[in-house]
Amino acid sequence: MTLLPLSTHDAIVAAPLTALSNGERRVCEHLASREAEIVELLRALVGFDTVTHVTGARPRQEAQLQALVARRLEAAGADVEVAEPDPALVAGHATVPEGFDFAGRPQLVARFRGTGTGRTLLLNGHVDVVDVEPRHAWSHDPFDAVVRDGAVWGRGAADMKGGVASMVVAAQALAELDVPLAGDLVVNTVTEEESSGIGGLVSARTIAADAAIVPEPSGLGVWVACRGSLLAAIAVEGRAGHAGILPRHHTRGGAVNAIEKMAYLLEAIGRLREDWAQRSRHPYLPPANCVPTGVSGGEWFVSYPSACVLECHLQYPPGHADEHGGGTLVMREFEETIARAAAADPWLREHPPRVSWRGGVPPAEVSPQEPVAQTLLAVERNLGRPERLGGLENWHDGATLIFEAGMPAVCYGPGDIHRAHTVDEHVPVSELVWCAQGIAVAAMRFCGLT
């Protein structure tokens, strides 16, 4: 068995492999021998089109993927349920659009039962992915994963079907080797993470566990925090007119360019970002930010645009959350920033911009001293790899487990988060194996052995 550091740019931490028990070494050796199987499972998962759901769209191949995972876990001895949850479980939640249901997109829960004397560990991963566009830019079919240069390439390889493959094979291996876990090990694969987080919300409301590992692409770092996010849209009113005619002053009925007026607000957003960057920093997360992600406006090439809409993605660390852990303070500060900027412009003062909110998810964090975090850090050390604490700059389903269920959840998975959502997304084969080993040993220690 070869137990290596994460990659050539990470410092090598010397640790005697004798820190592993004989049983742990046996599991790690077994998983190293199953590298090809992990790769083939990942290729199979990538092969299912599970582009995340949007309201009104048809299901993709979520059910077929879940059926494949279910067959594997059932064969290993798990009690498996694959079902479309009752929408009433999540109805009324801020992230749930009206009329939402899980038709054609079942969720999976597989339980490997322990003796009942240990802690329960949840392995949670999402199987939906973002769109593959611009598809023409890919070097190969994004749904036909290829192996080259020591990595698996395809949509979702890093985010996060690679982590799902690692956790599934890790759980299988423990069962097939008859590792006598004292607590239950639960494998949970969900949809909707890339769109609304509703799959994880169902998990938070229906699964009880003492802690969770979410194998998002952390490069095998242990991430204990993530930022929340908010989606905002700013609508600016202008006044139409012929673009080829010099306009009169707006008080005389002249045309007003809504796109140019939006530029004032963009400048104000830039100043707000600078202000946020100067505030106290979270130890594992960057400061709050606002990224303009979409703009639309104008009616005709030769007309002054009468309207402009700017869409923004706001992210904020736990320190910016309100008393309930949500984003109302950030929303208020953003709205006040837009209002102040508008008050300085004669047209916008008379025609105030309208800010609307289109959803969001809260930030979350757990103490690095949580047993699940300390267990994973010790496992990494014992496997001869760096102990690295960190946080996810964006958001993941583990935040919902923390916020909604009070369940300590950390990210620990294969791949580079900067490859997520990119053309030619990929994950190193070596990290798939190392992640499976880390999860398996962590489960043995967290759940306990009989």
N, C-alpha and C positions, 0 to 999 in steps of 0.2 A: 504494500500500500504506500502511495506517495501522498503525503500531506504537505502542501506547499503554501507559501504566503499568497495573499490575494492576487497580487500582480507585481510586475517588476518595479513599479513606482512606489509601492508600499514598503515601509521598513519591515525587515524580517525580525520577528520576535522569537528568540530561541526558547523553546519549551519542550521539556522531555515528554515523549509520547507515553512514558510510563504514567503520566498524570491521568491517562485514560484507564479505566478498568478493563479487565479482560473482555467482559461483555460488550463494552463500548467499542473496543478495538475490533471485535468480531463484526459488529454492525457496520463500522466504517469500512472495513475490508470488503464486506459484502456489497455495500453501496458502490464502492469503487469499481467492483467487478460488473456493476449494472449500468455503467456509463452509457453504453449503446442503447439500452432500454429507455433510459431517461431521455436521451436525444430523440428516439423514435416516438416516444409519447408526446414530447413537445411538438415535433413535426406534425403529428396527428392533430393536436389541439389547434395549431396554427391553421391547419387545413379546413377547419370549420369557419365559415363567415359568421362572426358574432359581433359585427359592427354595432355599437351601442344603440339602444332604442330611443327614438324620439316619438312624441305623441302622434298617433295616427299612422305610424309606419307598421309594416308587416313584421312578424318575427323573422329572424334570420335562421341560423342553425344552432341556436342555443340548446334546444331540446336534444338534438343529436349528440352534441358535445357532452352534455350532462349524462346521457345514457352511456356513453363510452366510459366516463369516469366511474359511474355507478357500477358497471360490470366489473371493472378492475377491483374496486373496493369490496364489493360483495364476494368476489372470488377469494379475497384475502380474509374474509370472515367478519366484515363490518355489518352492522345493522344500517341499512341505507334507505333513506326516503328522498324521492325526487318528486316534487309537487309544485304546482302553481299556487302561491299563497293567496289567501282570501284578501282582496284589496282593503277590507275593513280593518285589517291589522295596521295599516299605515294611513288610512283616510284621515284627512284633516291636518296632517303634518305639513309644515311650511314648505318642504321640498317636494311634496306630492302634487302633481297637477290634477285638476278636476277630471274625473273619468278614467283615471289611471287603472290599469290592471296588468296582470302578469301573463296574459294569454300567449301561449307558445314559448314562454321564457321561464321554465321551471327553475327552482333553486334546489340545491342538493345538500343534505346533511347526512354524514356517515359517521357512525359511532363505533369505535373499537372499545369494548367495555373492559375496564380493569376490575380489580377485586372489590372496589368500593372503599378502599382505605386510603387512597391518595387524592391528589388534586387533579382537577380536570383541565386539560389544555385544549384550546381551540386553535385550529389551523384554518385561517380564512383567506380566500383568494377570489378575485373577480375574474370572470372569463369573457366579459365583453371587452371590446377594443375600440379605438377611434377609427375614423374613416381612413382609407388608404390613399385618398387624393393628396397630391397629384400622382395618380397611378402611373402615368407615363414616365415619371422620373425614377421609378424603381428599376434596379438592375435585373430583377426577376419578378415572377408572379408573387405578390405579397402573401397570398394564401397557399403557396406551394413552397414550404420552407426548405432551404438548402443549407448544407453544412460546408463551410469553407473558412480558411484562415483560423481554424480553431473555435468557430462560433456558429450558432444557428441563426439564420437570417430569415425574417418574415414578420408580418404584422402581429404584434403581441408577444414576440419572442422575449422582449425585456419586460414589457408592461402588459400583463404580468403572467402570461401563460408559462413562461419559464419557471417562475416561482411556484405556480400551481403544479407543474410536472415534478418539481423537486419535492414538494410537500406530499404529494400523492405517493410517490415511490418510497419516500421515507416512512410513511405510515404503513404501506404494504410490507416493507422490509421488516419492521418491528413485529408485525403480526406473523409473517411467514417464518421468522426465526424464533417464534414463540417467546419473545421477550415478555416477561411477566410484569406488565405495568400494574401499579396499584391503583392509579386513577384512570379515568376515561381519556381517550384521545379522540377528538372530534374533528373531522375534515368537512369543511363547508365551502362550497363554490357557489358564487352568486353572480347575478347580472346587474346592470344599471349603474355600476360604479362610475363609469365615464360620463354619465349623463345627469344622474340625480342622486345617486347613493341610496336608492330605495331598497335595493337588495340587501345591503348591509344593515339598513334599518330593520328589516324583517329579522335578520340574525340577532340584532341587539334585543329584540322584543320576544324572541322565541327560544334562544339558546342560553343556557346557564353554564358558565365556565369560570374557573379561577383566574385565568389569564388567556391572552390570545397572541399568536404570532401571525403577522400578515407579511408574506414574502414578496413585497414590492421590491423593485430593483434598488437596493441600498448598497450594492457592492459588498455585501456581507457586513456592513456596519450595523450597529444596533441603534435604531432611530426611536427616540422616546418622545418626540414632539412633532407637531405639524401646524402650519398656519391654517386659519379659516379663510373662506373666500366669499365674496359677494359679487353679484352680477348687476350692473347698473346700466341704464340707458338715459341719455340726456337728449331731450328734444328742443331744438331751437327754431323759432318762427322767424321767417324773413318776409319779404314782399316781392312778388314776381314783377318782372319788367323785362323789356328788350335789352339783351346784353350788348347790343351794338349801339345803344343810345346812352350818353352820359346821364346818369340819374340825377334827379333833383334831390334836395334834402328830404329826409323821410317825413319831416313835419309838413312838407308840401305834397305828400303823396308819392314821393320817389321810391324807386325800387331799393330793396335792402337784401344784401347777399347773406343768406343764412349760413353758408359755409364759412365765410369770412368772420361772421360773428362767433361761430363755434371756435375759431382760432383763439379768441380771447379766453374762452373757457379752457382750452388745452394748455395755455400758458399758466392759468391758475392751477390746473392739475399738476403741472410740472413743479410749481412752487410748493404745493402740498407734499409731493413726493420728497422734495429736498428737506422739508421740515420733518417728515417722518424719519428720514435717514439719520437725523441728528439726535433722535431721542434714545433713551436707554435701550441697550441691545439685549436680546435673548441669547443665552449661552449657546444654543444650537440652531437658531433660526435667524434669517435676515429680517430687516425691519418691514413695516407695512409698506405696501406699494399699490399703485394703480396703473394698469397697463391698458391703453386704448386698443381694443381688438377688432373694432369694426366701425365703419362710417358709411352713411348713405345720405344722399341729398341731390336735389336738382331734378328738373323735369324735362329740360330740353337744352340742346347745345347752345342755343342763342337766347336763353332766358336766364335772368337772375334767379337762383334757386330760392324757392319760398319756404323750404324746410330743410333741416339737416338733423340727423340722429347720430349720436356717438355712443357706441357700446364699450363698456369698460369692465375689466376683471380686476377686482380689488382683492388683495391678500393681506392678512393681518395676523400677528402672533398673539398668543394667549394674553399678553399684557394689555392689549387693546380691547379685549372683550368686556362686555357689560357684566353686571352682577349675576346674570343668569348664564354667562358663558357665550352669549351671542354677539351679534355685530351691530347693535343699535347705536353704540357710541361712534363707531366708524361711519355708519350711515349718516348720522347727524353732522359729523365734522365734514364729510364730503358735501352734503347738501348746503351747509353754511359756506363752504368755500366757493361753490358755484354761485350762491346768492350774492356774496360779496363782490365777486368778479362782475356779475351782471349789473350790480348797482353802480359800478363805475362807468358803464357805457349807457349813453342816453336811450338808444333803441332797446337794449336788453332790460333796462330799468323799467321801461313801459311795457315790455313784452317778456316777462320773466321766463327763463328756461324751465322746463319741467323734467324733474328727475323721477324715474320710476325704477323699481327694484324687481328683479326677475329671479330671485332665489339666492340661496347661499347655504353654506355649511359652516359650523363653528370650528374654531381651533381646538386643539386638545394637547395634553401632555401628561406624562406619568413621571414619577420620580425615578431617576437612574438607580435608586436603591430597591425598586420593585423586584421581587424574586425572579420574575421572568426575564427582566433585563440583566440582572446579575448572573443568572444561569447562562444566558447566551454569551455574555462577556467571558465568563469562565471557560465555556466550551471553546470559544475562539482561541483563547490563550492556550488551552490544553491541546488544541489541534495545531499549534505552532503558528498562529496567525495574529495580526495586530488586534488589540481591543480598541474599537473605535465607537464612541458615542456620537450621536448626531441627531438631526431632525430633517424632516421632509419639508421643503420650501412650500409645497402646495398642500394637498389634502389626500387622505386615504380612508378606506372603510373602518380602519382601526379607530379613527377619531369618533365615529358613531358608536362603536362599542364602548369607548370611554365615556362619552357624553351622555348617551342614552341609557346604557346598562351599568355604568360604573365598573366596567371590566378593564383591568390593566391590559393594554395592547401595545405592542411594539412592532416596528417594521424590521425585517431581517430577510433579505432575499438576494438573488443573483442579478448581476447586470448593473449598468450605469444608468442612473435616472435621466441623464442628458440624452440618452438614445430613445427614451419614451416619446411616442407620437411622431417620430421622424421617418423620413424615407430611408429605406434600407436599415430599419431597426434590427438589432441583433443582440445576442447574449453569449458570453464565453461558455464553451462546453465545460471547462474546468470548474467554473463557479456554480453550474448546475449541480455537479457532483458534490462540491464542498458544501453547498447549501443543504442538500439532502442529508449529508453527514451531520451538519450542525443541528438541523432540526431534530433528527433522530436522537442524537445524544442529549439534546436539551429536553426532549420529551421524556427520556429515561430518568433524567435527574429531577425534572419538575413534577412529573406524575408519581415518581418513586417506583421501586421494584419490590416484589414480594418474594 
